[in-house]
Amino acid sequence: MSQTIAVLDFGSQYTQVIARRIRECNIYSKIFHYSTPVKELAKENLQGIILSGGPSSVLRKDAPLPDKKIFELGVPVLGICYGLQLMGKVLGGSVEKSERREYGRGTLTLKRKSPLLKDLPKQLKVWNSHGDKVTALPPGFKAIAATENSDYAVIEDAKRKFYGLQFHPEVVHSERGIEILKNFLVGVCKCKQDWKMSDYVDTVIKEIQEKVGDKRVILGLSGGVDSSVAAALIHKAIGSQLTCVFVDNGLLRLHERDRVEELFGDHFHIDLRTAKSGPRFLKALKGVTDPEKKRKIIGKVFIDVFDEEVKKIGDVDFLAQGTLYPDVIESVAIGGNPAALIKSHHNVGGLPKRMKLKLLEPLRELFKDEVRALGKALGLPDSMIWRHPFPGPGLGVRVLGEIKKSYLDILRQADHILLEEMKRTGYYGKVWQAFCVFLPVRTVGVMGDERTYDYVIGLRIVESLDAMTADWAHIPHSVLQIISNRIINEVKGVNRVVLDISSKPPSTIEWE
Ligand code: XMP
């Protein structure tokens, strides 16, 4: 059994980030509800416990508290923010409401040596977000660092290996915060750092098997990274109990359906049902020009088609989704916080409620790069793992205005050329997204001796870290020249190619 760090979740928005930082150190971590009884935790090969931050105050009557026996397990404990205040309170110190809420950056000054702050400079910028503070240390504790606002910003009971941090080491704004966590994990807990993403596969597979039992699971496969990794993972866990539904909405890129069918049907032998519904989507979209209306129609028809496929399959209990952690905005509802807020996937957001299915979301704790690593461990090809994001409504928001089959055909060919050239020159892997948009305007051109009056293709190639902001990518003119020449020469109906040089904001990545 892997050495495990238990992260007790008191509702902090950073709980998953803590778990991720631990995984980055090649150590396995598992998140538990704060109230998990010690006998449950003791089933793990525990090397240490981290108490997360949280929105509550230990001064409240209904403050969330852990099973007190965690302090008798004999493993090191690190309390972060609320976790530190909780240790202050439960272990016999005192906590008071701070006069000033300490929010944002502060300066941490080291006062004495501690394995937690090993090899760190005397002063560090750290990131705070708390209203209460410890005003008297519990017996056995010493202060080892202070901030402007608190004498007890880092505390230690070296004998029992209990530590507390008033700030958040897990966020990037805390200088060398990761080293502090690592000092705890390796220096104090003596973790081995031998855990790998491929070990995670085994753990998650077991969890999926336990949760699903002999029931059936359905998954809407889009062909993107997240749903593909979820499909491969769940299939490995429960084999033929999984059915994947791929909806061909007629708004896909060139050869998209063939690729999905080859990989998941022929290669992985997944029970894959393709719903060939292009004409149905196009019919529903006829005459519609407003982007949001188009999105709504595409979303609604998708749900109808998916629903019909599920009915054909019969008894299904679970709907699997490739939801990642960044899609989950808030942590679980704790300390009177509102219930978990989930940014629903544009396509399947309404599905679980309508179909009364239980959710299976095995990637819910992972970040995108971790999902890619998981996909690699599962044997998915690089071409799948490193795909650019593709919007749920597909080419439906890349044909501007009314969608017509003839426009889609032109766009598909142009887009295929762009992607081919981006891949050939190595620029595909260097940008966030690269795609074509179809402009339903006609311009005059001349080809051979003939005058042409044809459509315009826009090239949108952007760099971004998270799609929240983006900038147009500076692709060499020589590469753009080949792309433009090829599109105009090879795609009938296009006689002009333009380059989008707008950043987001104020523009968006997609044109609609
Ligand atoms: P924007 O255009 O808002 O796009 O800058 C940000 C990112 O989101 C993708 N996008 C969508 N994804 N359904 C999706 O699943 C949508 O309706 C949608 N609209 C935009 C876009 O491709 C980019 O990665």
Boltz pocket constraint, residues with backbone or C-beta under 6 A from the ligand:
constraints:
  - pocket:
      binder: B
      contacts: [[A, 295], [A, 346], [A, 347], [A, 389], [A, 390], [A, 391], [A, 392], [A, 393], [A, 433], [A, 467], [A, 504], [A, 507], [A, 508], [A, 509], [A, 510], [A, 511], [A, 512]]
      max_distance: 6.0
